[in-house]
């Protein structure tokens, strides 16, 4: 995949949450919340504080979902990112 975000945007792959609770109960897909963390895959030239591979925290309903080669990603404005994890 070759994608470069424009403006102050980044391309993020969501980190999948676990399918079971700590007590072992399996959570069905329709009951799961959208994960609010992910790994940066591509960064626009205007964004200087983030790099590919950074794990970030963002708003649950932020950005626009896109698909490339069967994989789902989210395009986020830099303002939608709360911070870098780790």
Number of C-alpha atoms within 10 A of each C-alpha: 5 5 11 14 17 13 13 15 22 26 25 26 19 19 14 11 12 10 12 11 9 7 6 8 9 11 12 9 9 6 7 11 9 14 15 18 23 22 20 22 18 20 25 18 13 13 16 9 8 17 15 13 13 15 20 20 17 20 15 12 10 15 20 11 13 13 9 10 6 7 8 12 20 19 19 22 19 20 12 15 18 13 15 15 11 6
